[in-house]
């Protein structure tokens, strides 16, 4: 009688061989319910591990994967990614775990990278950034049995370890600062609708505006400086233009300041500017730009901790963590308006 294989178990249950392997080898990445079903079918088929295959299955890659799904033009100038990767990589390295990095232009390609890494045993887990509406990545990773930590907000699907920044609290802090400076119409230049965090920031600004009894104006971009410039120009042409604009990162903020200056207006006398990301650009700009310190390196370190816990290489089980950023007030929003 032919020896039962993992493929036979996978075909019986309609799942991947990787998921069967995870269940039988006691690794994270599959539910307890699925693990029980796999073991029941394995017992029914009288499956027994092959010695050589068992040795291979027990081998760890000692690496964590990160795929940046961004266009080159919208990634190169942003300090967030550099700082996040630095924090993540350094923390992983302290536990003898490497970071495998790749940049792709689309989510479909990102999923393909995960599958290839997992099939080639190049990573033990992955970190997923920038969740989108109806995101296929969490389900795709669960299907192949690859452990993952999602760097996401409240829209993250349940059942996953997550690390996030409290964007709603951050927007409250920004709006409170600008309202205190006398602003009654606040604009926002952010990312595309498909990004969960872009939606959250816009909805948070709208909610804060209603709470404070002020007007808000929203603009969407693809995070390039050209789009940031055009979006700012569009806000300034409104019948009632904003007197303060919050930009989703420092590149958009710098492009926005160019548009403001070319329109014959001054920062902060006519328009206050706030960046959602801090970085050298904010500190070296004239005037210096008020910015949210999201502590990207700390976020990277927290993400590393979550991954190591998920893999059982830390003393406690994986949990979700949320960071509360600080608003660094600088000259770009310093002027207190007497009238709007």
C-alpha positions, 0 to 999 in steps of 0.5 A: 500500500502506497505511503500517505503523503501531505498532498493526500491530506491537503486534497481531502480537506481542500487546503494547501500542503503548506497549511497541512505542514503547519498543522502537523508540525505544530507551527503558528499560522493555522487555527486550532480547528483546522489543526484538529481536522488535519490531524484527524485526517492524517490519523485516518490515512495512517500518515507518518512523517518521513524522517528527511522531510521532518528534518526539513520541515523543522528547519527555520529560515530565520528571516522575516519578509517585508514587501513594499507595495508602492510606486518608486516615485512615491517611496524614494523621498519618504522618511517613514519607510527608511525609519520603519525598516531601520527599527524593524531590521535592527530589532530582528537582527538582535534575535539573529533574524534577517529581514528580506525586503522587496518592492513591487508596484501592485498588491497582486505581485506582492501576494506572488512574492509571499507565495514564492518566499513561502514555497522556497522557505525563505521566510518564517513570517511576513510583515504587511503594510498599508492595508487596502479596501477588501485586501486579499493579502491576509486571506492569501497568507492564511491560505498558505499558512504563512504567519503575518503581522499586520501594521494596520489600524482598526480596519484590520481583519480579526484573528491577526496580530497587529501593530498600529498608530492611533490615527484618530487620536493623532487627528484630534490632536492636530485639529485641536492645535489648529482650532486653538490657533483660530482656524475655522476651515482645515484642508487635508491632502492625503492618499488614495481611497483604497488605502485604509489609513487614508480613509481613516484620516479623512473620516477622522478629520471630518468627525473632528470638524463636526465636533469643533463646528468648523469646515473641512476640505479633502483632497486625494493624491497618489503620494507624489509631489506632483499630485500634492502640488495639484491637490493644494492648488485645487484647495486654494481655488475653493470658494472658501479655501482652507486656512490650514492644510494637513498633509499625509507626509513631508513630501506632500507638505513640501509640494504644498508649500510650493503651491501656496507660495506660487499663489502669493500666500505665506506660510504660516501667515496666510496658510498653516501647514502640518505634516503627518510624518516628521523627518529632515525635510520638516526640520530643514524647511523654511519655515520649519514644518509642524509634524506628527512624530509617529516614531517610525523606528519605534513602530518597527521595533514593536512590529519586530516584537510582535513577529518574534512573539508570533513565531514563539521566539519571545517569552509571551504570545503575540498581541496587538499594540497601538502607538500614540504619536506626538505633535511637534509644533513648529513655525509653520502653524505658529501664527494665531489667527484673529479672523478667518 
